[in-house]
Amino acid sequence: MNLLLNVQKNFPGFQLAADVTLTGDRVGVFGSSGSGKSTLVSMLAGFLKPDAGEIVLDDETLFSSSRKINVRSEQRRIAMVFQQHALFPHLNVRNNLLYGYSRCKAAHRSIHLDDIVPVLQLDELLDRNIGKLSGGQQQRVALGRAILANPRLLLMDEPLSALDDSLRFQIIPYLRSVSEQFGIPYLFISHSLVEMRLMTDSALVFEKGVMVEQVSSEQLARNRMGQSQVGYINLLRLGRSLPSAGLFAYPWGAGQLLLSVGSERDDSMAELSSKDIILFKQHPEAISARNLLQCSVRSLFNSGRKVGVELECDGNSLIAEVVQDAVNELSITPGCTIYAAIKASAFRMLPS
Amino acid sequence: MLLTESDLQAIWLTLRLATVVTAILLVVGTPVAWWLARSRSWFKGPIGAVVALPLVLPPSVLGFYLLLAMGPNGPVGWLTQTLEVGNLPFTFWGLVLASVFYSFPFMVQPLQSAFETVGDRPLEAAATLGASRLDTFFSVVVPLSLRGFMTASILTFAHTVGEFGVVLMIGGNIPGATRVASVQIYDHVEALEYASAHRMAAIMLIFSFLVLLALYAWRSEEGKKY
């Protein structure tokens, strides 16, 4: 994807301005409610006309105020996954899925129904009515419908915010399949740092209608760690687990981690918040946490009122967060040795 | 015999009138209702008020102005004479035109409400999936507004069947041409033929009740679908 976005839009009491070129296939748009994310998406999709500027996607001008170009939504080949699914209740699952596909030019049809159904696990649902589906199933159908339109860009506008926490993490692998399996670049809009971290490589950050930065998702997570309730989300690639004294042992770099949940997958992943890591200057004598790692401090960084401590443990990287007083008391400096304690229950497995 | 030939003629004329008016209003009222549901124009208020006028105007007032408009010196009369169609008052097509005006809000308002209920999201979703506006209207809006279409059609039909004042003003009382069921009942009462008036009135009462019953039953079934 190569997307030039240079747009301005004025509303009474609110102004949106963005001037950026986006490359990469997994780009996020991050901001709190009212920051202008949805306005930006509406202009990209063609629902809302910018007051001035230009939108160019892969060398095709979709909007230009100076050249008086404004390509209609249906001709942009930009599909969208909405927060509330926006499925057509009068059509069953199959006909919802085929709505965009049947309107797509034959030359653009590279993804077919048979490609989508197994990946999104829709086999059993094809002849069901939309009203009979759960929220997660509806979101999978909405995703399949958008992919089957064979777009050149997919907009995902807070697609997980209508789902409860456990369902969100079940849906994420399906959303990631858009780029990983079907090769469709996407723009993922969210106010969640966790979702940004899991779904995107880079992110545009909006505040009060102004694009304030364009950073990698990893950097965004570091920058926002101090203000976020969830802290920095460490993503850990783990292998298959083995039972160990009522817990599950996972190989992790040169060492191992004990988790309270097991996985039989070779490619299992877990997340760990920076808030759930406790640091010790010296090896504690006795501790209830089942994971005590000897690490070296790679670097320190400030994020709001917190200090991020980047650790190297058993050849892996971890970020913990502490307050400045703790840094001073423990004399944490780059290169020093430190012990990190993590409860087995602090990890959350991510669906693969 | 239960009904006279004149009664049957009046019933047949009434059904023809209501069918033609409903068909015309489906075609004319749908775009007006769509515009009223979607437009943010300043004109929306005044046009909405004009559409609703027949709901509050006495039928004789509407009938009077329509009679003037269709008369030889009125704009509609001038047009029909120019087109060599002749004058519309006291003809079946005069009744049709008057009924179209009189029943306009009964078609437009339920449709407008149904279109507003559809909201923006399905239209935006259809657009991002490559559907043109017309395609979206027929593939998304119409199916999602079926209840509105059914309600609007039944109300328009039933309202046209029950018209009295406007049809009397425009159509008069010509057997086989403009004498509809409501006028026939009026004639029976004028002639003190209460038994005949009862029979016609009962038929209209049962008809109206059955129409509304069917409408509510259908709406209830439709409501279970989504």
Interface residues (C-beta under 8 A of the other chain):
Chain A: A45 G46 F47 R72 S73 E74 Q75 R76 R77 I78 A79 M80 F82 Q84 A86 L87 F88 P89 H90 Y99 G100 R103 C104 N129 I130 G131 R145 A146 A149 P151 L155
Chain B: D120 R121 P122 E124 A125 A126 A127 T128 L129 G130 A131 S132 D135 S139 V140 P143 L144 K225 Y226
